[in-house]
Amino acid sequence: MPSKKALIRRPSPRLAEGLVTHIEREKVDVDLAVEQWEAYAEALRTHDWETVEVDPADDCPDSVFVEDTVVMYRNVALITRPGAASRRDETLGVEEAVASLGCSVNWIWEPGTLDGGDVLKVGDTVYVGRGGRTNAAGVQQLRAAFEPLGARVVAVPVSKVLHLKSAITALPDGTILGRIPQLDAPSLFPRFLPVPEESGAHVVLLGGDKLLIAASAPKTAELLADLGHEPVVVDISEFEKLEGCVTCLSVRMRELYA
Ligand SMILES: NC(=O)NCCC[C@H](N)C(=O)O
């Protein structure tokens, strides 16, 4: 059944202590981050997504990046086991939230690790990045959870960026957006549109032609508008300092049985 709910999670007051792996640490303005997060949530609501706030996890600096803690396929919520040990407590509140929305709940178990940022769904194809945060057992467990539901799981090596979705996302027609130098195996993706900026590789599909995209990717927004899409621009500079992007601040739930 179609639904338009999006999980979001308010930034922790300790956001500035969030993990940084592939970029230099820069000072994060937490007040500005909260304003940016509120504007992001408002952009979702403006485009008919009902936002559902997971209880805040104030002791978890990276908890705003809620995408990493759960992967949805149909009405099944796969609670992850984040690759970074410091992020594992984030899943508790998320599990409660998805259960209260009526999802079937499944889990990644030790020794598996998987971050939601490594999972890109394009129709029934589920690409999963095997890299710094997601291990082989995590890939196997994802496959076991979703293939019986009709998914085709394609594992992709990821060594150059934090997550698979740091390098690519997909347009509504399935075209993959990204930058070839950030990919280990670009030939795995059948239809590929190179973008002019790194953060241009990240879009959130809002419905119809509308795509949420970061203010740091103006040339990509222009390119996408020129191809008939409607970019909806949000400034997420404070989250980008922590290797976050537009995708990681929400989890869209499109097939709830509510
Ligand atoms: N899915 C995502 O892109 N998540 C971003 C997570 C950033 C966070 N600082 C981390 O390193 O885990």
The ligand as an SDF file (V2000), in Angstrom:
LIG
                    3D

 12 11  0  0  0  0  0  0  0  0999 V2000
   24.3930    7.4450    4.9940 N   0  0  0  0  0  0  0  0  0  0  0  0
   25.2710    8.4160    5.2160 C   0  0  0  0  0  0  0  0  0  0  0  0
   25.7140    9.0750    4.3030 O   0  0  0  0  0  0  0  0  0  0  0  0
   25.6590    8.5910    6.4680 N   0  0  0  0  0  0  0  0  0  0  0  0
   26.5880    9.5740    6.8590 C   0  0  0  0  0  0  0  0  0  0  0  0
   27.1930    9.2070    8.1610 C   0  0  0  0  0  0  0  0  0  0  0  0
   28.1850   10.1870    8.6330 C   0  0  0  0  0  0  0  0  0  0  0  0
   28.7580    9.8790    9.9930 C   0  0  0  0  0  0  0  0  0  0  0  0
   29.6120   10.9420   10.4190 N   0  0  0  0  0  0  0  0  0  0  0  0
   29.5310    8.5750    9.9920 C   0  0  0  0  0  0  0  0  0  0  0  0
   30.7190    8.6040    9.7000 O   0  0  0  0  0  0  0  0  0  0  0  0
   28.9620    7.5340   10.2540 O   0  0  0  0  0  0  0  0  0  0  0  0
  1  2  1  0
  2  3  2  0
  2  4  1  0
  4  5  1  0
  5  6  1  0
  6  7  1  0
  7  8  1  0
  8  9  1  0
  8 10  1  0
 10 11  2  0
 10 12  1  0
M  END
$$$$
